[in-house]
């Protein structure tokens, strides 16, 4: 069947064209190139609302117990990855009660060991001390809890990202979160962000896995390699998520006290009193955006993850168990730089010159 552009647009409006057909109609997807992959099937997300942070976290994980148990059966140990954007500001870091809620859930279901591992932008050990994590090794001796600073551990695998000039840049990711014997739980929060609009479970893993130098070593920081331009940031986060996702176990988002405004480190609190959990990290974050009242089209890296098949981003295909989204949703104030953050969505102003005789004649480099 041959259709004009107008015909394709009209047909698209009826809903009879798939995304791949639309992309081909626009000349974006050509034969021989991979199609954009949308996640098939439904995903389950627990949304718990209540007056106790620790209990909310436990109950959210218990609501997806069957899915978690299936993943735990094949793992030797659990890695809990908290979020220490700051090692001194509690609102910007995973609360101890959230970790306690996760451990409460695990205690009757998993014999351990449990490793709490972080690669903070600062000194992770300072965060463990300041937020009272150090007591867990003693109090949770039966669960064999230990604390690990991934920067000091220094074990990594390497991936390639794009730098500000669209050249290849190597980045070191913590090996522990890629260990196939580890069941990885992301313990994140509801927070606005100064670059990518919002940060929850996916970003906790993606920007918490790159390493930087340990104290006393010659300074280097692979986290900085993500802040090289709005477009590259979203793309580089997708590339990192693709590397990490096969080893993701469960996402836990503590929204008992979220952060709005100048996130992820210096915003103000929002009393949302929720916890979100899912074995689909993308779906968990998608529900989190609804709870925060954020347009999902604005968060590029999450949309990319959905398009690449890393999780379910279509809210209509997400089963929400527990509270309804409408009953807990609040309109979070976004970062003051939101207008600039959203420029990734617009046209690219500086284009590379067209070179090569085929392109100069307007012919396709892919052939007929």
Backbone torsions as a table, in degrees:
resi	resn	phi	psi	omega
1	UNK	NA	133.9	178.2
2	UNK	-115.1	128.2	-179.3
3	UNK	-128.8	146.6	172.2
4	UNK	-72.6	168.3	176.5
5	UNK	-57.8	-42.3	179.8
6	UNK	-62.4	-39.3	178.9
7	UNK	-64.0	-39.3	177.7
8	UNK	-64.4	-42.4	-179.9
9	UNK	-61.9	-43.8	179.8
10	UNK	-64.3	-41.2	-179.3
11	UNK	-68.7	-36.3	177.8
12	UNK	-59.8	-36.3	-179.8
13	UNK	-65.0	-22.1	178.4
14	UNK	-83.0	-12.1	-179.8
15	UNK	85.1	11.9	-176.1
16	UNK	-91.7	-5.1	179.7
17	UNK	-102.0	138.8	174.1
18	UNK	-77.7	167.8	179.1
19	UNK	-62.3	-40.3	-179.6
20	UNK	-64.0	-36.2	176.9
21	UNK	-65.3	-39.7	178.3
22	UNK	-64.2	-41.7	179.8
23	UNK	-64.1	-39.5	177.7
24	UNK	-66.1	-37.4	179.6
25	UNK	-62.9	-34.2	-179.9
26	UNK	-82.8	-3.3	-178.3
27	UNK	80.0	10.0	-178.5
28	UNK	-83.9	-40.0	-177.8
29	UNK	-109.3	121.7	-178.1
30	UNK	-117.0	157.8	179.1
31	UNK	-54.3	136.2	179.9
32	UNK	96.8	-15.1	177.0
33	UNK	-96.5	148.7	-179.6
34	UNK	-67.0	143.5	177.8
35	UNK	-83.0	154.8	171.8
36	UNK	-67.2	129.1	-173.5
37	UNK	-101.9	118.3	176.0
38	UNK	-97.6	140.7	-176.9
39	UNK	-65.7	126.2	178.5
40	UNK	-86.7	159.3	175.2
41	UNK	78.3	-178.7	-176.4
42	UNK	-107.8	154.9	175.7
43	UNK	-123.2	149.3	-179.7
44	UNK	-105.3	132.9	177.4
45	UNK	-129.5	128.7	175.4
46	UNK	-89.0	134.9	178.2
47	UNK	-130.0	105.8	-174.9
48	UNK	-110.5	132.9	178.7
49	UNK	-119.8	128.9	-179.3
50	UNK	-172.9	176.3	-173.4
51	UNK	-93.9	6.3	-178.7
52	UNK	-131.3	116.6	-175.7
53	UNK	-58.4	-51.0	-176.0
54	UNK	-61.1	-42.5	179.1
55	UNK	-67.3	-39.8	177.7
56	UNK	-57.5	-45.2	-178.9
57	UNK	-62.7	-48.2	178.1
58	UNK	-56.8	-48.0	-175.1
59	UNK	-68.1	-33.0	177.9
60	UNK	-64.9	-43.6	177.8
61	UNK	-68.3	-38.4	178.9
62	UNK	-64.0	-28.8	-179.7
63	UNK	-70.2	-18.6	176.2
64	UNK	-118.9	33.5	-173.9
65	UNK	-56.6	-44.2	-177.2
66	UNK	-60.9	-41.8	-179.5
67	UNK	-67.1	-40.2	-179.9
68	UNK	-69.1	-44.9	-179.6
69	UNK	-57.4	-38.0	179.6
70	UNK	-60.8	-41.0	178.3
71	UNK	-73.9	-37.2	-178.4
72	UNK	-65.3	-29.3	-174.4
73	UNK	-55.3	-28.8	-172.0
74	UNK	-105.3	10.1	-173.5
75	UNK	-113.3	148.9	-179.2
76	UNK	-88.3	-32.4	179.4
77	UNK	-152.3	166.7	-179.6
78	UNK	-108.7	137.9	170.1
79	UNK	-111.7	120.3	172.3
80	UNK	-99.2	119.3	-177.6
81	UNK	-103.9	99.4	176.5
82	UNK	-76.7	-178.5	-178.8
83	UNK	-125.4	105.1	178.5
84	UNK	-110.7	72.8	171.6
85	UNK	-61.1	-37.7	173.8
86	UNK	-122.8	147.6	175.4
87	UNK	-100.6	7.2	179.7
88	UNK	-131.4	-27.5	-178.1
89	UNK	-93.0	109.5	-175.2
90	UNK	-61.3	-35.8	-178.3
91	UNK	-62.9	-25.0	-178.1
92	UNK	-94.6	4.8	-174.6
93	UNK	-134.8	154.2	179.5
94	UNK	-61.1	123.5	-177.2
95	UNK	-71.4	145.2	178.5
96	UNK	-56.6	-37.1	-179.5
97	UNK	-63.1	-29.9	175.7
98	UNK	-67.9	-41.9	176.7
99	UNK	-64.4	-41.4	177.6
100	UNK	-60.7	-39.6	178.5
101	UNK	-63.7	-38.9	176.7
102	UNK	-64.9	-44.9	179.8
103	UNK	-65.7	-36.2	175.1
104	UNK	-58.9	-42.4	179.1
105	UNK	-65.8	-43.2	-175.5
106	UNK	-71.3	-31.1	-168.2
107	UNK	-52.2	-48.4	-179.7
108	UNK	-83.9	-2.4	-172.2
109	UNK	-115.3	-20.3	-174.7
110	UNK	-143.6	128.8	-174.0
111	UNK	-80.9	-6.5	178.9
112	UNK	92.6	-178.8	5.3
113	UNK	-77.3	163.0	176.7
114	UNK	-122.2	126.0	179.8
115	UNK	-111.1	124.8	172.8
116	UNK	-97.0	112.0	-169.4
117	UNK	-128.2	132.8	-179.1
118	UNK	-144.0	149.2	170.4
119	UNK	-119.6	78.1	-177.1
120	UNK	-65.3	154.7	172.8
121	UNK	-64.7	-23.7	175.8
122	UNK	-104.3	-139.2	178.0
123	UNK	-95.9	110.1	-175.6
124	UNK	-58.4	-39.7	-178.9
125	UNK	-64.0	-33.2	174.5
126	UNK	-62.4	-40.6	177.4
127	UNK	-64.9	-43.7	177.4
128	UNK	-57.0	-41.5	-179.1
129	UNK	-70.5	-48.6	-174.2
130	UNK	-65.4	-38.6	-177.3
131	UNK	-93.0	11.9	172.6
132	UNK	65.9	29.8	175.4
133	UNK	-71.9	-25.8	-173.1
134	UNK	-60.4	-25.4	-178.8
135	UNK	-70.6	-17.5	-173.3
136	UNK	-66.9	-35.5	-178.1
137	UNK	-60.9	-35.2	178.5
138	UNK	-81.0	-47.4	-175.7
139	UNK	-69.5	-27.9	-177.2
140	UNK	-112.5	39.1	-176.2
141	UNK	-59.0	-34.9	-179.1
142	UNK	-66.2	-23.7	178.3
143	UNK	-94.5	2.4	177.1
144	UNK	54.4	50.8	-178.4
145	UNK	-79.2	134.6	173.9
146	UNK	-135.9	158.6	-179.5
147	UNK	-113.9	134.7	-177.8
148	UNK	-132.5	128.0	168.5
149	UNK	-89.3	111.1	-175.5
150	UNK	-64.1	-28.4	178.2
151	UNK	-68.6	-42.0	177.0
152	UNK	-71.3	-36.0	178.1
153	UNK	-61.3	-41.4	168.5
154	UNK	71.5	14.6	178.0
155	UNK	-95.3	136.6	-172.6
156	UNK	-152.8	162.5	165.2
157	UNK	-119.9	154.6	-172.2
158	UNK	-111.4	138.2	169.8
159	UNK	-126.3	169.4	-179.6
160	UNK	-114.0	128.8	176.8
161	UNK	-115.4	-177.0	175.3
162	UNK	-103.6	137.6	176.3
163	UNK	-93.1	-170.2	-176.1
164	UNK	-63.5	-24.1	179.6
165	UNK	-98.6	12.1	-177.5
166	UNK	62.7	31.0	172.0
167	UNK	-99.8	162.3	-178.7
168	UNK	-71.8	135.7	177.1
169	UNK	-132.9	121.8	179.3
170	UNK	-75.8	143.6	179.1
171	UNK	-133.6	137.6	179.7
172	UNK	-95.6	121.0	177.4
173	UNK	-105.5	139.4	-178.8
174	UNK	-56.0	126.2	-176.8
175	UNK	-65.8	-30.0	-173.9
176	UNK	-63.3	-36.8	-179.6
177	UNK	-78.1	-5.7	176.2
178	UNK	-106.3	1.3	-178.5
179	UNK	-68.3	118.5	-178.3
180	UNK	-64.3	-13.7	178.3
181	UNK	-89.4	-2.3	-177.3
182	UNK	-103.3	136.7	170.5
183	UNK	-95.1	113.4	-171.2
184	UNK	-95.9	124.6	175.3
185	UNK	-113.3	120.4	175.8
186	UNK	-88.3	121.1	178.8
187	UNK	-109.9	94.1	-173.2
188	UNK	-114.8	-173.3	179.8
189	UNK	-133.3	170.7	170.3
190	UNK	-86.4	113.7	-179.6
191	UNK	-146.0	143.6	167.9
192	UNK	-75.2	167.4	-174.8
193	UNK	-139.5	151.8	-175.8
194	UNK	-87.4	-0.7	179.0
195	UNK	-130.5	-44.2	-172.3
196	UNK	-117.6	24.3	171.4
197	UNK	79.1	-53.5	-176.9
198	UNK	-147.1	149.9	179.4
199	UNK	-133.0	130.4	178.3
200	UNK	-144.8	-132.3	-170.5
201	UNK	-70.0	-43.5	-178.7
202	UNK	-62.8	-47.5	-178.0
203	UNK	-68.2	-32.7	175.2
204	UNK	-56.3	-41.1	179.3
205	UNK	-76.0	-43.1	-172.7
206	UNK	-69.0	-42.5	-179.5
207	UNK	-97.1	-8.6	175.0
208	UNK	-91.0	-10.3	-179.1
209	UNK	-89.8	-33.6	175.5
210	UNK	-63.0	143.9	-174.0
211	UNK	-100.1	165.5	166.6
212	UNK	-137.5	173.3	-175.2
213	UNK	-63.0	147.8	175.0
214	UNK	-77.2	154.3	177.6
215	UNK	-54.2	132.8	-179.5
216	UNK	94.7	-16.7	177.9
217	UNK	-88.1	166.6	173.4
218	UNK	-59.8	133.3	-171.3
219	UNK	-70.8	135.1	168.9
220	UNK	-156.1	156.5	-175.1
221	UNK	-153.2	106.1	-179.6
222	UNK	-78.5	-14.6	175.1
223	UNK	-63.9	-32.7	-179.0
224	UNK	-66.3	-19.6	-177.8
225	UNK	-72.1	-7.2	176.6
226	UNK	-88.7	-20.3	-176.5
227	UNK	-97.9	69.8	-174.0
228	UNK	-125.9	19.2	-176.5
229	UNK	133.6	142.6	-174.3
230	UNK	-56.4	-46.3	-177.2
231	UNK	-68.1	-45.8	-179.6
232	UNK	-61.6	-36.4	-179.4
233	UNK	-59.2	-49.3	-179.3
234	UNK	-64.2	-42.1	-179.9
235	UNK	-66.8	-44.8	-179.3
236	UNK	-63.8	-32.2	175.8
237	UNK	-67.6	-38.6	175.3
238	UNK	-61.2	-47.7	-178.8
239	UNK	-58.6	-41.8	179.5
240	UNK	-67.8	-42.3	178.2
241	UNK	-60.8	-38.4	178.3
242	UNK	-61.5	-34.9	178.2
243	UNK	-71.9	-39.9	-173.2
244	UNK	-84.2	-33.0	-168.0
245	UNK	-55.4	-38.2	-179.9
246	UNK	-58.8	-18.7	-178.3
247	UNK	-108.5	11.1	178.6
248	UNK	-77.9	134.0	178.3
249	UNK	-99.8	-71.3	-177.9
250	UNK	-139.9	143.6	175.3
251	UNK	-102.7	130.7	175.0
252	UNK	-126.1	120.3	179.4
253	UNK	-113.3	115.3	177.6
254	UNK	-87.8	109.3	177.2
255	UNK	-113.3	28.9	177.7
256	UNK	-60.6	-44.5	173.6
257	UNK	-133.1	99.9	179.6
258	UNK	-81.6	177.0	178.3
259	UNK	-123.2	130.8	174.9
260	UNK	-119.7	171.3	177.0
261	UNK	77.0	-124.3	-171.2
262	UNK	-79.9	58.6	175.9
263	UNK	-81.1	166.0	8.8
264	UNK	-94.3	2.9	-173.8
265	UNK	-114.9	-24.8	-169.8
266	UNK	-133.6	29.2	179.6
267	UNK	-83.2	-169.6	-178.8
268	UNK	-115.3	154.6	-173.0
269	UNK	-76.3	149.6	172.2
270	UNK	-129.2	122.8	-178.4
271	UNK	-82.8	85.9	179.4
272	UNK	-91.1	-27.8	173.7
273	UNK	57.3	43.0	179.3
274	UNK	-127.4	163.1	166.7
275	UNK	-136.9	141.0	-177.3
276	UNK	-123.9	136.9	179.1
277	UNK	-144.8	144.8	176.9
278	UNK	-166.4	154.2	169.7
279	UNK	-85.3	-3.0	172.7
280	UNK	-106.5	103.9	-174.8
281	UNK	-63.5	-38.8	-178.5
282	UNK	-66.4	-43.2	178.9
283	UNK	-64.8	-40.1	177.5
284	UNK	-59.2	-45.8	-179.9
285	UNK	-67.8	-33.1	178.1
286	UNK	-63.1	-42.1	175.9
287	UNK	-66.7	-38.1	177.3
288	UNK	-58.7	-39.2	177.1
289	UNK	-62.0	-39.9	177.9
290	UNK	-64.5	-41.0	178.7
291	UNK	-61.8	-33.8	-179.2
292	UNK	-89.3	-5.0	-180.0
293	UNK	69.9	35.1	-176.9
294	UNK	-106.2	135.2	177.9
295	UNK	-63.1	118.8	-176.8
296	UNK	-65.5	-20.0	178.8
297	UNK	-71.5	-16.2	-177.3
298	UNK	-82.0	-18.2	-172.4
299	UNK	-99.7	90.2	-169.9
300	UNK	-59.4	-46.8	-174.8
301	UNK	-63.8	-35.1	178.2
302	UNK	-71.4	-41.1	175.0
303	UNK	-60.1	-41.9	177.3
304	UNK	-61.4	-43.0	179.9
305	UNK	-61.5	-38.9	176.2
306	UNK	-65.4	-43.4	179.7
307	UNK	-65.3	-32.3	-178.3
308	UNK	-84.4	1.5	176.1
309	UNK	82.4	20.8	-179.3
310	UNK	-85.9	-7.8	-179.8
311	UNK	173.8	174.1	-176.2
312	UNK	-90.6	119.1	179.7
313	UNK	-108.3	-4.8	179.4
314	UNK	-87.5	111.5	-176.1
315	UNK	-59.4	-30.0	180.0
316	UNK	-67.2	-16.6	-179.8
317	UNK	-108.9	18.7	177.9
318	UNK	-114.4	122.3	175.7
319	UNK	-87.1	117.9	-179.8
320	UNK	-99.0	119.1	-179.7
321	UNK	-104.6	134.9	179.9
322	UNK	108.7	-128.0	179.0
323	UNK	-71.6	156.3	173.4
324	UNK	-83.5	150.1	178.2
325	UNK	-59.5	-42.6	-177.1
326	UNK	-60.3	-31.0	-176.0
327	UNK	-77.3	-16.8	-176.1
328	UNK	-121.8	-8.6	-174.5
329	UNK	-65.5	139.9	174.2
330	UNK	-135.6	153.1	179.3
331	UNK	-90.0	99.4	178.8
332	UNK	-72.4	138.2	173.0
333	UNK	-71.9	129.0	-176.9
334	UNK	-84.9	172.3	-178.1
335	UNK	-62.7	145.4	179.1
336	UNK	-56.5	-23.7	-179.6
337	UNK	-91.7	19.9	-172.6
338	UNK	-58.6	-35.8	-179.6
339	UNK	-61.3	-40.9	178.4
340	UNK	-73.0	-35.4	178.3
341	UNK	-59.3	-35.8	-175.5
342	UNK	-80.9	-1.1	-179.8
343	UNK	-66.9	-15.5	176.0
344	UNK	-62.1	-22.8	-176.3
345	UNK	-79.4	-21.6	-175.0
346	UNK	-84.4	-178.1	-179.6
347	UNK	-69.4	148.3	175.9
348	UNK	-76.6	120.1	-173.3
349	UNK	-79.6	-36.3	-177.6
350	UNK	-103.0	103.5	-177.7
351	UNK	-99.3	145.7	176.0
352	UNK	-68.3	148.8	178.5
353	UNK	-64.5	144.8	176.2
354	UNK	-80.4	122.4	-178.3
355	UNK	-127.1	159.0	-179.1
356	UNK	97.0	136.9	-172.7
357	UNK	-61.5	-36.8	-178.5
358	UNK	-62.9	-45.2	-179.4
359	UNK	-68.0	-34.5	-179.7
360	UNK	-66.1	-29.8	177.6
361	UNK	-85.3	-5.0	-179.0
362	UNK	83.3	8.4	179.5
363	UNK	-80.4	159.0	178.2
364	UNK	-78.0	135.3	176.8
365	UNK	-75.2	-7.7	-178.5
366	UNK	-94.7	-3.8	-178.9
367	UNK	83.4	-177.5	-176.8
368	UNK	-69.6	NA	NA
